[in-house]
Amino acid sequence: MLSSNTPRCPNCDGVHFGRSQWRSHDEKHRHPGRRPVRCADCGHRFLAEVAPRGANTGRTALIVGGAVAALAATVGIGVWLAPGRGSDVIEPPPAAVSTSFTPAAMKAAEEGDVEAQFMVGSALLADAETNLAYSTKALGFLQQAAERGHGRAMLRLGIIYKKGIDAPQNYGLAAKWIEKAALLGEPQGMLELGRLYREGVGMPQDLIKAYVWLNRAAAARDQEAPHERREVARLLTQTELRHAQDATLNTDALASDVAPLAGLPTDPSSKGR
């Protein structure tokens, strides 16, 4: 029975969620009393109300315990949680957060269902805090889904390789998968690609391309993009800014096709800034 406090996904009205990560310290600071979660049904990320400390403890423990038990039976890996460990899994717990998935979902993932591979891979990563062996299996599923064109799986892989958590840090692979996600229209993929160009991570630093992708992310309503776009714009000349804005509208261009303005360097250090 769902309580009145049970959050629902604003995209699909689902009630099964896994934990997501804050995109920045600023996002966390601007949303007290909430925490990011991702819908296990459609993959949509949103901010859920955090239940008061101690509330729904028994129900949360049952949900998490059931998820781990089902996972252990399906994957063949035993997981033991010490007394009181349930509060460590989700602390503080959002109302009715669950990282569970069914044996049918695992079977579908193993048989090549792309959406199931993304969902199960994401859930396994959420449970990797209790068993690191899940990371390898999760990466395998995400890799398969990404190679078959799943945009959110591409983005997830790219961020994993950029951070170097759950897999060795590899900027080349991070740039590869983040760029693919951005080209498929994933708003957060556009944001992350803009950051890579701004920082020169996995690709040469290019502030014009950084602005282009942050601009596209902002247009796609990514919450972090407008602020970061503004910061990059301050580093551009008026001519460069016009060029970047015009390039943003060229939706047929690939990331590598956003050419630098002729005769002007894109490296800020060469401009004396």
GIBELPE-V693554 format. One record per residue. N is the residue number from 1. RES is the residue in one small letter. OMEGA is omega in whole degrees, -180 to 180 (999 if undefined). Layout:
{{N;RES;OMEGA} {N;RES;OMEGA}}
This chain:
{{1;m;180} {2;l;178} {3;s;179} {4;s;-180} {5;n;-178} {6;t;180} {7;p;177} {8;r;178} {9;c;180} {10;p;-179} {11;n;-176} {12;c;-180} {13;d;179} {14;g;-178} {15;v;179} {16;h;-173} {17;f;170} {18;g;179} {19;r;172} {20;s;-179} {21;q;173} {22;w;179} {23;r;179} {24;s;176} {25;h;-180} {26;d;179} {27;e;180} {28;k;-178} {29;h;-176} {30;r;-177} {31;h;177} {32;p;180} {33;g;178} {34;r;173} {35;r;-177} {36;p;175} {37;v;177} {38;r;-178} {39;c;179} {40;a;-178} {41;d;-176} {42;c;179} {43;g;-178} {44;h;178} {45;r;177} {46;f;-179} {47;l;-178} {48;a;175} {49;e;177} {50;v;178} {51;a;177} {52;p;-178} {53;r;180} {54;g;-179} {55;a;177} {56;n;-177} {57;t;-178} {58;g;-179} {59;r;178} {60;t;180} {61;a;180} {62;l;-180} {63;i;-178} {64;v;180} {65;g;179} {66;g;179} {67;a;-179} {68;v;180} {69;a;179} {70;a;-179} {71;l;-179} {72;a;-180} {73;a;-176} {74;t;-176} {75;v;-179} {76;g;180} {77;i;180} {78;g;178} {79;v;177} {80;w;177} {81;l;179} {82;a;178} {83;p;179} {84;g;-177} {85;r;-178} {86;g;-179} {87;s;178} {88;d;-176} {89;v;177} {90;i;-176} {91;e;-10} {92;p;-172} {93;p;167} {94;p;-178} {95;a;172} {96;a;175} {97;v;179} {98;s;175} {99;t;-175} {100;s;169} {101;f;-173} {102;t;173} {103;p;178} {104;a;178} {105;a;177} {106;m;180} {107;k;179} {108;a;179} {109;a;-179} {110;e;179} {111;e;173} {112;g;177} {113;d;-172} {114;v;-179} {115;e;177} {116;a;178} {117;q;178} {118;f;-177} {119;m;-178} {120;v;178} {121;g;179} {122;s;180} {123;a;178} {124;l;178} {125;l;178} {126;a;-180} {127;d;-179} {128;a;178} {129;e;180} {130;t;179} {131;n;-175} {132;l;179} {133;a;179} {134;y;-177} {135;s;-178} {136;t;-180} {137;k;179} {138;a;180} {139;l;178} {140;g;179} {141;f;-180} {142;l;179} {143;q;-180} {144;q;-180} {145;a;-180} {146;a;-179} {147;e;179} {148;r;170} {149;g;180} {150;h;-173} {151;g;-178} {152;r;176} {153;a;176} {154;m;-179} {155;l;-179} {156;r;178} {157;l;-179} {158;g;-180} {159;i;177} {160;i;-179} {161;y;178} {162;k;-177} {163;k;-177} {164;g;176} {165;i;-174} {166;d;174} {167;a;178} {168;p;180} {169;q;-179} {170;n;-175} {171;y;179} {172;g;178} {173;l;178} {174;a;-179} {175;a;-179} {176;k;-174} {177;w;178} {178;i;179} {179;e;179} {180;k;179} {181;a;179} {182;a;-179} {183;l;176} {184;l;177} {185;g;178} {186;e;-178} {187;p;180} {188;q;175} {189;g;176} {190;m;178} {191;l;-177} {192;e;179} {193;l;175} {194;g;179} {195;r;180} {196;l;178} {197;y;180} {198;r;-175} {199;e;-175} {200;g;-179} {201;v;179} {202;g;-180} {203;m;180} {204;p;177} {205;q;-179} {206;d;-175} {207;l;177} {208;i;178} {209;k;177} {210;a;180} {211;y;-179} {212;v;-175} {213;w;174} {214;l;178} {215;n;178} {216;r;178} {217;a;178} {218;a;178} {219;a;178} {220;a;173} {221;r;169} {222;d;-172} {223;q;-176} {224;e;-170} {225;a;-176} {226;p;180} {227;h;-178} {228;e;175} {229;r;180} {230;r;-180} {231;e;178} {232;v;-179} {233;a;180} {234;r;-179} {235;l;-178} {236;l;171} {237;t;179} {238;q;179} {239;t;178} {240;e;-179} {241;l;177} {242;r;178} {243;h;-180} {244;a;180} {245;q;176} {246;d;-180} {247;a;179} {248;t;-176} {249;l;179} {250;n;-174} {251;t;179} {252;d;-176} {253;a;172} {254;l;-178} {255;a;-177} {256;s;-178} {257;d;178} {258;v;-172} {259;a;174} {260;p;-180} {261;l;-175} {262;a;175} {263;g;-180} {264;l;178} {265;p;177} {266;t;178} {267;d;-177} {268;p;-178} {269;s;-179} {270;s;178} {271;k;-180} {272;g;178} {273;r;999}}
